[in-house]
Every structure is written in C-alpha cells, then in structure tokens.
Amino acid sequence: MKIPTFALLILSLATTSLAHAQTYPAKPVRIIVGLAAGGTTDVFTRTLAQRLTEAWGQNVIVENRPGASGMIGAEAVAKAAPDGYTLLVSPQTSLAVAPALYGKASYDTVKDFAPVSLLGSTPLVMIVHPSFPAKTFKDFIELARKQPLTYGSGGVGSSPHMTGELISAALGVKMTHVPYKGENPAIADTMGGQIPIMFGNLPVALPHVRSGKVLALATTTARRSPLAPEIPTMSEGGIKDFEMATWYGMLAPAGTPPELVAKIQSDAARVLSDPATRERLTQMGVDLVLNTPDEFKAYLQSEIARYTKIIKANGLKAE
C-alpha cells in the first residue's frame, strides 16, 4: 500500500522529534528567571539547574532577566527557538498576573508557551519592623481600620503584592504599595525601618524573623507551614479562608515537540523527587507538585482567570 506524501511528512517529523528527545540535551541548556538573583524563585531554580546538570551531563545555566514584573524574561523565552535549550521558570507573576495588571504584554501566556510542569509552591508571610505597633495579625487588622498603612513587596504583580491587595479588599481598607526590585531590598528596608510592613516569601524572610530583626505576624496558607509552625495563619488571625502562595512553573516556547516537553518534565520530576533534594526543598519551604504538562496547562488557565478577576474587581493597575 502506498503511503500518501502528507502522511510520510508527518511520520518523518514525528520520527525526528522522537530522535531529538532521545538525544537531548546535546549542548548547554539555559533557564531564564525574570526576577533578580537571591529571591525564592531564583534559589529554587538554581537547585533544579544543579540537579539537571548532574543528570544530563550538560551545563544548565540560570540567567536572571529582571524587569517589568518578570515579563522581560518571559518574552525572551516566548521568542526563543522551540528546541528545549531555552526554558522559563516563573512564578505566577509574569504568567497570570502582570499581563492583566499592565493591560498588555508582548506575549500570550496560553498561545506562546508550552507548559512543562507546575513544580511547586511556597507560603508567604507578613513581616513588620519590631517597632511596628501591631504585634499580632489581629492587632494589624484593628490598626489598618484606623489609619492608612504602607507595605512593600518584591515587585508589581508579585504574589506578595497580590496578598497585600487581597487583604486590603477583605478588610475594606486602602494600603499604599511600595514595589521593590526583588525581595532582598524590601526586607532590608523593613529591617531598617524605612517601610513598616512587607509581604514576602517565607523561606527568604524566615532567617530574619529567627534573628529577631523583623516580626512575623502571619502566613498565607490554609495550614501553618511545617517550616515555621510557630507562625499563625491569616485565617487564624481574622480573615477567614484566606489562602495565597507563590507557585513556580516551568515552560518552553510554543512549538516545542511534545516528546521533548515530556522528557524535560520527567527528568525535572525525577531529580526534584530525589530524597536529599526533596528534603532540601522542604527546608526551604517548598511544597513540590511536579504535575504533567496537561495538568499544568489547565492549572495555568485557571490561575489566569483567577488573577484577572482579582485585578478587575479591585481596579488594580501597574504603578
């Protein structure tokens, strides 16, 4: 039986894609992070890159491209060749939040990326300078209803920024947001008393809490974090059913062969599931997820809808 020319072309492409996946990677791989070095996303990605370097026998290089709430880094990956050698690890900021917050983006999160996996998430925490008059989250609620307050976070559209806006909406108050170019500068100003309140990722803030340089009022997850079980949740403190976390997803440019996406997902899940690596990430406050490309795609679409609704309902715009 003669096989039609078109079918032969499809078969040839499929065979080529499978061969590519089997020999991948044949050269160094670059993972772009659209945020400054030293933050939770960066530290998490460098752990992943180190493990993949060991597994693949090729250097996996983390490249920080901060700016525009992570959109600069995301744009670079969206425009990269779909060959698996340029990947993105990003929190929800540049994927589900910033495009709606800024009102435009040079990429379409759904159309311009091939989701690889939702890798994990970390809780957030509210910290204050030790001189701040509120010493508990309940005290903060009372204070916020009496006077204007200011808070900082590591960037516009970040999950800590969204946390502050959601709390403001839940309490019916207005807090002024001060964005920083990364979590570390925001923490430094909170410790120095230049800003009274900060929302940040728990793993980054916790050492400063433990040293007494800042006071933790509450975490944002439904249950207390195993990393810091002594810190109560915001639900315990007075905002019922409040839940927020920073999640980390890996994506490739759209058009990356499905077989290659599947290999990258499988290898990332394998190295992160190693007991020693999992323990290290747990100590960092990371809750591993490691779902499939299809599962991450569905989750990503639901998060885009969720944050777009939050932004529109609260009239939020990039500052």
C-alpha positions in Angstrom: 0.0 0.0 0.0 1.4 3.4 -1.0 1.5 5.9 1.9 0.4 9.4 1.0 3.1 12.1 0.8 1.5 14.1 3.6 1.4 11.1 5.9 5.1 10.4 5.1 5.9 14.0 6.0 4.1 13.7 9.4 5.8 10.4 10.1 9.2 11.9 9.3 8.5 14.9 11.6 7.4 12.6 14.4 10.5 10.4 14.0 12.7 13.5 14.0 11.1 14.8 17.2 11.4 11.5 18.9 15.1 11.2 18.0 15.6 14.8 19.2 14.1 13.9 22.6 16.2 10.8 22.9 19.5 12.7 22.3 18.5 15.8 24.3 20.4 17.7 25.6 23.4 17.8 23.3 24.6 21.2 24.5 24.1 23.5 27.5 20.5 24.4 28.5 19.5 27.9 29.6 16.8 28.5 32.2 15.6 32.1 32.3 14.3 33.6 35.5 12.6 37.0 35.1 13.4 38.1 38.6 16.5 39.2 40.5 19.0 36.8 41.9 18.7 35.7 45.5 14.9 35.5 45.7 12.9 32.3 46.2 12.3 31.6 42.5 16.0 32.1 41.8 17.2 29.9 44.6 14.6 27.2 43.7 15.6 27.3 40.0 19.4 27.1 40.8 18.7 23.9 42.8 16.8 22.4 39.9 19.6 23.5 37.5 22.3 21.9 39.5 20.4 18.6 39.7 19.7 18.6 36.0 23.3 19.4 35.2 24.3 16.3 37.1 21.6 14.2 35.4 22.1 15.4 31.9 25.9 15.8 31.8 25.4 19.2 30.3 25.6 22.6 32.0 22.2 24.0 32.9 22.7 27.8 33.2 20.3 30.1 35.1 20.0 33.5 33.6 18.3 36.3 35.5 16.5 38.9 33.4 14.6 41.0 35.9 12.2 43.8 35.0 8.6 44.6 34.2 7.3 42.1 36.8 9.1 39.2 35.1 7.7 39.9 31.6 11.2 40.7 30.1 12.3 37.2 30.9 9.1 35.6 29.8 9.2 37.5 26.5 12.7 36.2 25.8 11.6 32.6 26.2 8.4 33.1 24.2 10.6 34.3 21.3 13.3 31.6 21.6 13.7 28.6 19.4 11.4 25.8 20.4 14.2 23.3 20.7 14.3 22.8 24.5 17.5 24.8 25.0 15.8 27.9 26.4 13.3 27.3 29.2 11.5 29.6 31.7 10.9 29.0 35.4 8.5 31.6 36.7 6.0 32.3 39.5 2.5 33.4 38.6 3.6 37.0 38.3 4.7 37.1 34.7 2.3 34.4 33.5 -1.1 35.0 35.2 -0.8 38.4 36.8 1.3 41.0 35.0 -0.4 40.8 31.6 -3.7 41.7 33.2 -2.2 44.2 35.6 -0.3 46.1 32.9 -3.1 45.8 30.4 -0.8 44.4 27.7 2.1 42.0 27.2 4.2 41.2 24.2 3.2 37.5 24.6 0.1 35.4 25.2 0.7 33.1 28.1 -1.6 30.4 26.6 -0.5 30.6 23.0 3.2 31.4 23.2 4.3 28.8 25.7 4.4 25.0 26.1 3.7 24.3 29.7 6.1 21.7 31.1 5.2 21.3 34.8 3.9 23.1 37.9 7.0 22.4 40.0 6.0 23.6 43.5 4.8 26.4 45.7 5.9 28.3 48.9 3.8 30.1 51.5 4.0 33.8 52.0 4.5 35.7 55.3 3.6 39.2 56.6 6.6 40.7 58.4 6.9 44.0 60.2 9.6 46.1 61.8 9.9 45.3 65.6 8.8 48.8 66.4 5.5 48.4 64.5 2.6 48.9 66.9 0.8 45.8 65.9 2.4 42.6 67.3 -0.2 40.1 66.0 -2.3 39.8 62.9 -5.5 40.7 64.8 -3.7 43.9 66.1 -2.8 44.7 62.5 -6.5 44.4 61.4 -7.6 46.8 64.1 -4.8 49.2 63.2 -5.5 49.1 59.4 -9.1 50.1 60.0 -8.0 53.1 62.0 -5.2 54.6 59.9 -3.5 54.5 56.5 -0.7 52.0 56.2 2.1 51.3 53.7 3.6 48.0 52.7 6.4 46.7 50.5 6.8 43.7 48.2 9.4 42.4 45.8 7.7 43.8 42.6 4.5 44.9 41.0 2.2 41.9 40.3 4.1 39.6 42.6 2.2 37.2 44.8 3.2 39.2 47.9 1.8 42.3 46.1 -1.4 40.5 45.4 -1.6 39.3 49.0 -1.5 42.9 50.2 -4.2 43.9 47.8 -6.4 41.0 48.7 -6.0 41.8 52.4 -6.9 45.4 51.7 -10.0 44.3 49.9 -11.0 41.8 52.6 -10.7 44.5 55.3 -12.3 47.3 53.3 -9.2 49.5 53.7 -6.6 51.0 51.4 -2.9 50.3 51.9 -0.3 52.0 49.8 2.0 49.6 48.0 5.7 50.3 47.6 7.3 47.9 45.0 10.9 46.9 45.2 13.2 45.3 42.6 13.4 42.0 44.5 12.6 40.7 47.9 16.0 41.3 49.5 15.9 45.1 49.1 12.4 45.1 50.5 13.5 43.1 53.5 16.5 45.3 54.0 14.2 48.4 54.2 11.8 46.6 56.5 14.7 45.7 58.9 15.9 49.3 58.6 12.5 50.8 59.5 12.2 52.6 56.2 9.0 50.7 55.5 6.8 49.2 58.3 5.2 46.2 56.6 6.3 43.7 54.0 4.7 40.7 52.4 7.3 38.1 51.1 8.1 34.5 50.5 8.5 32.7 53.8 11.9 31.0 53.0 13.5 34.3 52.2 12.1 36.2 55.2 12.4 33.4 57.8 16.1 33.8 58.7 15.5 37.5 59.5 12.4 36.5 61.6 14.5 34.0 63.5 17.2 36.6 64.1 14.7 39.0 65.6 15.3 41.7 63.0 11.7 41.5 61.9 8.5 40.2 63.4 6.3 37.7 61.6 2.6 38.3 62.1 1.0 35.6 59.9 1.5 33.2 57.0 -0.9 32.9 54.0 -1.5 29.2 53.6 -4.6 27.3 54.8 -2.5 25.5 57.4 0.6 26.5 59.3 3.8 25.9 57.5 6.0 23.0 58.7 8.9 25.3 58.1 7.6 27.7 60.8 4.8 26.1 62.7 5.0 28.8 65.4 3.7 31.5 62.9 -0.1 31.5 62.8 -2.1 31.8 59.6 -4.1 34.8 58.4 -7.2 32.7 58.7 -6.4 32.1 62.4 -5.8 35.9 62.7 -9.2 37.1 61.5 -9.5 36.8 57.6 -11.5 33.5 57.2 -10.4 31.1 54.4 -7.6 33.3 53.3 -5.0 31.4 51.1 -2.2 32.6 48.9 1.1 31.1 47.8 3.8 31.6 45.3 4.0 28.8 42.7 6.8 28.0 40.3 6.1 26.7 36.8 8.5 25.6 34.0 7.6 26.4 30.4 9.2 26.1 27.0 8.5 28.1 23.9 5.3 27.2 22.0 6.0 24.6 19.3 8.5 22.6 21.4 7.9 19.0 20.4 5.6 17.2 22.9 8.1 14.3 23.2 10.8 16.8 24.3 8.4 18.6 26.7 7.6 15.2 28.2 11.3 14.3 28.6 12.1 17.6 30.3 9.1 17.2 32.7 10.0 13.6 33.5 13.7 14.5 34.2 12.8 17.5 36.3 10.3 15.5 38.3 12.9 12.7 38.8 15.7 15.0 40.1 13.5 17.0 42.3 11.9 13.8 43.8 15.3 12.6 44.9 15.1 12.3 48.7 18.0 14.5 49.5 16.8 17.2 47.1 13.2 16.9 48.3 14.4 17.3 51.9 16.5 20.4 51.0 13.5 22.0 49.2 11.2 21.2 52.2 13.6 23.0 54.4 13.3 25.9 52.0 9.6 25.8 52.5 8.8 24.4 49.0 5.9 22.1 48.6 6.6 20.1 45.5 3.9 19.5 42.9 5.5 18.1 39.8 2.4 17.6 37.6 2.1 16.8 33.9 2.2 19.3 31.0 -1.6 18.9 30.5 -2.3 19.3 34.2 -0.1 22.4 34.4 -1.8 23.8 31.3 -5.3 23.5 32.9 -4.0 25.0 36.2 -2.3 27.9 34.4 -5.5 28.8 32.6 -7.5 28.7 35.8 -4.9 31.0 37.5 -5.1 33.5 34.6 -8.8 33.6 35.1 -8.5 33.9 38.9 -6.0 36.8 38.9 -7.7 38.6 36.1 -10.9 38.6 38.2 -9.0 39.9 41.3 -7.3 42.7 39.3 -10.5 43.9 37.7 -12.6 43.6 40.8 -10.1 45.8 42.8 -9.3 48.2 40.0 -5.6 47.4 40.2 -3.1 48.9 37.7 0.6 48.8 37.4 2.2 51.6 39.4 
